[in-house]
Amino acid sequence: MAEKLTDNLFAPDIKQEPIRKGFGDGMMILGKENPKVIGLCCDLTESTRMLEFAKTYPDRFVEVGVAEQNLAGLGAGFAHEGFIPFITSYATFSPGRNWDQIRVSVAYSGNNVKIIGSHAGISVGPDGATHQAMEDIAITRVLPNMTILVPCDSIEARKATIAAAKMNGPVYIRLAREKTPQFTTDETPFEIGKAYVYREGKDCTIAAAGPQVYYALQAANELAKEGIECEVINVASVKPLDEQTLVISVKKTKCIVTAEEHQITGGVGSAVAEALSRNFAVPQEFVGMPDHFGESGEPNELIAKWKMDSKGIIEAVKKVITRK
């Protein structure tokens, strides 16, 4: 059964919020509930939505400055002493610039550090390729002990933040910058290691993560008008991956499209392909960045240019169905 989403899912006035706001909301809840939760940031508290936590709990916040390697090292040290540190920066800088420290001091050491990569994907927009993290899932997914979460809206980001604090071990949470539709509800389930069916269908599975989940729902809605019924799955937990839910779906639909705002190589699509190759291989099309750096531009224009929107997903669905 498909999970309950907000009413009037495709209404033009659907509420929009940056996914990163959900992280800030989650931190405020955690700050009140758990004195072991602390925050660290690289001079980007407002952008990463760490600001309210820093103001409310100044004795539990460290401004590291522009020093991402130190950010990871300090996080590991605090975790070693029994705290639950959330280290925040833009994803292109963390885990981008401090991957070695994350690899050794966090993942290899099994330290309980929560890495928040904000402003991920091409929808960062005018800041251009240097600030558009398109490889962060790939470089974190390869690390043993690392959990990876890619929430689809601000409500799910809040849930992911709280869930990350409750589990022991390294976690990477990927957050987008732009406002996106807030289409899940407080009752929509979220659990690390689980994927959820947001729309049932029989002709093609669309497995998406982050903002592309909403684009996938839009695509499925349009395709239904042509008699093509797609099953849409939210893969917010990229690692561990819910292989069972994916296999059940593709055994019914016999093909799959994966959609993400990330390099096709090494991302969500790769994780899904690896899982299905072991369990139930079917034709697959990949929606994402095709081995190219980003560029400056307006977020929606860039998403459309690189076919990461609903039109790109529709095109991929029609292509993969012919390969069944």
C-alpha positions as CSV (number, residue, x, y, z in Angstrom):
1,M,0.0,0.0,0.0
2,A,1.3,3.5,-0.9
3,E,2.1,5.7,2.0
4,K,0.0,8.7,2.9
5,L,1.2,12.0,1.5
6,T,-0.1,15.5,1.7
7,D,-3.5,16.4,0.3
8,N,-3.5,18.3,-3.0
9,L,-0.1,16.9,-3.9
10,F,0.2,18.8,-7.2
11,A,-1.6,22.0,-6.1
12,P,0.2,25.1,-7.5
13,D,0.2,26.6,-3.9
14,I,1.8,23.5,-2.2
15,K,4.0,24.7,0.6
16,Q,7.7,25.0,-0.3
17,E,10.6,24.9,2.1
18,P,14.3,24.2,1.8
19,I,15.1,20.6,2.8
20,R,17.9,22.0,4.9
21,K,15.3,23.7,7.1
22,G,14.2,20.3,8.4
23,F,17.7,19.7,9.6
24,G,17.6,22.9,11.6
25,D,14.2,22.0,13.1
26,G,15.5,18.5,14.0
27,M,18.5,20.0,15.8
28,M,16.3,22.2,17.9
29,I,14.3,19.1,19.0
30,L,17.5,17.2,19.7
31,G,19.0,20.1,21.6
32,K,16.0,20.1,24.0
33,E,15.9,16.3,24.3
34,N,19.5,15.2,24.5
35,P,22.3,17.3,26.2
36,K,24.9,15.1,24.4
37,V,24.0,16.5,21.0
38,I,26.4,19.3,19.9
39,G,26.9,21.3,16.7
40,L,30.0,22.3,14.8
41,C,30.1,24.4,11.7
42,C,32.5,26.0,9.2
43,D,31.3,29.6,9.3
44,L,28.0,28.7,7.5
45,T,25.6,28.5,10.4
46,E,22.8,30.5,8.6
47,S,23.2,28.6,5.3
48,T,23.2,25.2,6.9
49,R,20.4,26.1,9.4
50,M,22.6,25.5,12.4
51,L,22.1,29.1,13.5
52,E,19.2,28.6,15.9
53,F,20.9,25.7,17.6
54,A,24.1,27.8,18.0
55,K,22.1,30.7,19.5
56,T,20.0,28.6,21.8
57,Y,22.8,26.3,23.0
58,P,26.0,28.3,22.7
59,D,27.8,26.1,25.2
60,R,27.2,23.1,22.9
61,F,28.3,24.7,19.6
62,V,31.7,25.2,18.1
63,E,32.4,27.6,15.3
64,V,35.4,25.9,13.5
65,G,35.9,28.5,10.8
66,V,36.8,27.7,7.2
67,A,38.7,24.5,8.1
68,E,36.8,21.4,7.1
69,Q,39.6,19.0,8.0
70,N,39.5,20.3,11.5
71,L,35.7,20.1,11.5
72,A,35.9,16.3,11.0
73,G,38.8,15.9,13.4
74,L,37.0,17.8,16.2
75,G,33.8,15.9,15.5
76,A,35.6,12.6,15.9
77,G,37.2,13.8,19.1
78,F,33.9,14.9,20.6
79,A,32.3,11.6,19.6
80,H,35.2,9.7,21.3
81,E,34.3,11.5,24.5
82,G,30.7,10.4,24.3
83,F,29.0,13.4,22.6
84,I,26.9,13.2,19.5
85,P,28.4,15.8,17.1
86,F,26.6,17.1,14.0
87,I,29.3,18.6,11.7
88,T,27.9,21.0,9.1
89,S,29.2,22.6,5.9
90,Y,28.4,22.7,2.2
91,A,28.6,19.2,0.8
92,T,31.3,20.2,-1.7
93,F,33.5,21.0,1.3
94,S,32.4,18.3,3.7
95,P,32.7,15.5,2.7
96,G,34.4,17.0,-0.3
97,R,37.5,18.6,1.2
98,N,37.8,16.5,4.3
99,W,37.2,13.0,2.9
100,D,40.5,11.7,4.3
101,Q,39.7,12.8,7.9
102,I,36.2,11.4,7.5
103,R,37.6,8.1,6.2
104,V,40.1,7.6,9.0
105,S,38.9,9.5,12.0
106,V,35.2,8.9,11.5
107,A,34.4,5.8,9.4
108,Y,37.5,3.7,10.1
109,S,37.4,4.5,13.8
110,G,33.6,4.0,13.9
111,N,33.1,7.3,15.6
112,N,29.5,8.5,16.2
113,V,29.7,11.6,14.0
114,K,26.8,12.9,12.0
115,I,28.0,14.7,8.8
116,I,25.6,17.2,7.3
117,G,26.3,18.0,3.6
118,S,24.2,21.0,2.7
119,H,23.7,22.7,-0.7
120,A,24.2,19.4,-2.5
121,G,23.4,19.0,-6.2
122,I,23.1,21.2,-9.2
123,S,20.2,23.2,-7.8
124,V,22.7,25.2,-5.8
125,G,22.4,27.2,-9.0
126,P,24.5,30.4,-9.7
127,D,27.4,29.4,-7.4
128,G,28.4,27.0,-10.2
129,A,30.3,23.8,-10.5
130,T,32.8,24.4,-7.6
131,H,29.9,24.6,-5.1
132,Q,27.6,22.0,-6.7
133,A,28.4,18.7,-4.9
134,M,27.5,16.0,-7.4
135,E,29.9,13.2,-6.1
136,D,29.2,13.2,-2.4
137,I,27.0,10.1,-2.3
138,A,29.7,8.2,-4.3
139,I,32.6,9.1,-2.0
140,T,30.6,8.4,1.2
141,R,28.8,5.3,0.0
142,V,32.2,3.5,-0.5
143,L,33.2,4.0,3.1
144,P,32.6,1.0,5.4
145,N,30.4,1.8,8.5
146,M,28.8,4.9,6.8
147,T,25.0,5.3,6.8
148,I,23.7,7.6,4.0
149,L,20.4,9.4,4.1
150,V,18.9,11.7,1.4
151,P,15.6,13.1,2.6
152,C,13.0,14.2,0.0
153,D,11.6,17.3,1.8
154,S,12.0,19.3,4.9
155,I,9.7,17.1,7.0
156,E,11.7,14.0,6.2
157,A,15.0,15.9,6.8
158,R,13.8,16.6,10.3
159,K,13.0,12.9,10.8
160,A,16.3,11.9,9.4
161,T,18.2,14.2,11.7
162,I,16.5,12.8,14.8
163,A,16.9,9.2,13.6
164,A,20.6,9.8,13.0
165,A,21.1,11.0,16.5
166,K,19.4,7.8,17.9
167,M,21.7,5.4,16.1
168,N,25.3,4.8,16.9
169,G,27.8,5.3,14.1
170,P,28.8,7.6,11.3
171,V,25.9,9.1,9.3
172,Y,26.0,11.3,6.2
173,I,22.8,13.3,5.5
174,R,22.6,15.1,2.1
175,L,20.5,18.3,1.9
176,A,19.5,20.5,-1.0
177,R,19.6,24.3,-0.9
178,E,16.5,25.5,-2.9
179,K,12.9,25.5,-1.7
180,T,11.1,22.3,-2.7
181,P,7.6,21.0,-2.2
182,Q,6.8,19.9,1.3
183,F,4.7,16.9,0.3
184,T,5.2,14.3,3.1
185,T,3.4,14.6,6.4
186,D,4.3,14.0,10.1
187,E,2.6,10.7,9.7
188,T,4.5,9.6,6.6
189,P,6.9,6.9,7.9
190,F,10.6,7.2,7.9
191,E,13.2,4.6,9.1
192,I,16.8,4.2,8.4
193,G,17.2,1.1,6.1
194,K,13.7,1.4,4.7
195,A,12.4,2.5,1.3
196,Y,8.7,3.5,0.9
197,V,6.2,3.2,-1.9
198,Y,4.6,6.6,-2.5
199,R,2.6,5.5,-5.5
200,E,1.6,2.0,-6.7
201,G,1.9,1.0,-10.3
202,K,2.5,-2.0,-12.6
203,D,4.3,-0.8,-15.7
204,C,7.6,0.7,-14.3
205,T,9.3,1.4,-11.0
206,I,10.8,4.8,-10.3
207,A,13.2,4.8,-7.4
208,A,14.2,8.3,-6.4
209,A,16.0,10.2,-3.7
210,G,16.0,13.8,-2.5
211,P,14.0,16.4,-4.6
212,Q,13.7,13.9,-7.4
213,V,11.0,12.0,-5.4
214,Y,8.6,14.8,-6.1
215,Y,9.6,15.0,-9.7
216,A,9.0,11.3,-9.9
217,L,5.5,11.7,-8.5
218,Q,4.8,14.4,-11.0
219,A,6.1,12.2,-13.8
220,A,3.9,9.3,-12.7
221,N,0.9,11.5,-12.6
222,E,1.5,12.6,-16.1
223,L,2.2,9.1,-17.4
224,A,-1.0,7.8,-15.9
225,K,-2.9,10.1,-18.3
226,E,-1.3,8.0,-21.1
227,G,-2.2,4.7,-19.4
228,I,1.3,4.1,-18.0
229,E,1.1,3.3,-14.3
230,C,4.4,3.8,-12.4
231,E,5.3,2.7,-9.0
232,V,7.2,5.5,-7.1
233,I,9.6,4.5,-4.3
234,N,11.4,7.0,-2.0
235,V,14.9,5.7,-1.4
236,A,15.8,8.1,1.4
237,S,18.0,5.5,3.0
238,V,20.7,5.0,0.3
239,K,22.9,3.0,2.7
240,P,21.7,0.7,4.1
241,L,19.5,0.1,1.1
242,D,16.1,-1.6,1.3
243,E,16.7,-4.2,-1.3
244,Q,13.5,-6.2,-0.4
245,T,11.2,-3.3,-1.3
246,L,13.0,-2.7,-4.6
247,V,12.9,-6.4,-5.6
248,I,9.2,-6.8,-4.8
249,S,8.5,-3.8,-7.0
250,V,10.6,-4.7,-10.0
251,K,9.3,-8.3,-10.0
252,K,5.9,-6.7,-10.7
253,T,7.0,-3.9,-13.1
254,K,9.9,-5.7,-14.8
255,C,11.9,-2.4,-15.3
256,I,13.2,0.6,-13.3
257,V,14.2,4.2,-13.6
258,T,16.4,5.7,-10.9
259,A,16.4,9.5,-10.3
260,E,18.7,11.7,-8.3
261,E,20.5,15.1,-8.4
262,H,24.0,13.5,-8.4
263,Q,26.4,11.9,-10.8
264,I,25.0,8.8,-12.3
265,T,28.3,7.1,-11.5
266,G,28.4,5.9,-7.9
267,G,25.1,7.4,-6.8
268,V,21.7,6.1,-5.9
269,G,21.2,4.6,-9.3
270,S,24.4,2.6,-8.9
271,A,23.4,1.4,-5.5
272,V,20.1,0.2,-6.9
273,A,21.7,-1.5,-9.9
274,E,24.1,-3.3,-7.7
275,A,21.3,-4.6,-5.5
276,L,19.1,-5.7,-8.4
277,S,22.0,-7.4,-10.2
278,R,22.3,-9.6,-7.2
279,N,18.6,-10.3,-6.7
280,F,16.5,-9.7,-9.8
281,A,18.1,-7.9,-12.7
282,V,15.8,-5.8,-14.9
283,P,16.3,-3.1,-17.6
284,Q,17.3,0.2,-15.9
285,E,17.5,3.8,-17.0
286,F,19.4,6.4,-15.0
287,V,18.3,10.0,-14.4
288,G,21.1,12.1,-13.0
289,M,24.3,14.0,-14.1
290,P,25.9,12.1,-17.0
291,D,29.6,12.3,-16.2
292,H,29.8,16.1,-16.3
293,F,30.5,19.0,-13.9
294,G,27.8,21.5,-13.1
295,E,27.5,25.1,-14.2
296,S,26.1,28.4,-13.2
297,G,22.4,29.1,-13.8
298,E,19.0,29.3,-12.2
299,P,18.2,26.1,-10.3
300,N,15.1,25.1,-12.2
301,E,16.8,25.8,-15.6
302,L,19.7,23.6,-14.7
303,I,17.5,20.8,-13.5
304,A,15.6,20.9,-16.8
305,K,18.7,21.2,-18.9
306,W,20.2,18.1,-17.4
307,K,16.9,16.2,-17.5
308,M,16.6,15.7,-13.8
309,D,13.0,17.0,-13.7
310,S,9.7,15.3,-14.3
311,K,10.1,15.6,-18.1
312,G,13.4,13.8,-17.9
313,I,11.9,11.0,-15.8
314,I,9.0,10.6,-18.2
315,E,11.5,10.3,-21.1
316,A,13.5,7.6,-19.2
317,V,10.3,5.7,-18.3
318,K,9.2,5.5,-21.9
319,K,12.7,4.4,-23.0
320,V,13.1,1.7,-20.4
321,I,9.6,0.2,-21.0
322,T,10.7,-0.6,-24.6
323,R,13.5,-2.7,-23.2
324,K,11.3,-5.0,-21.1
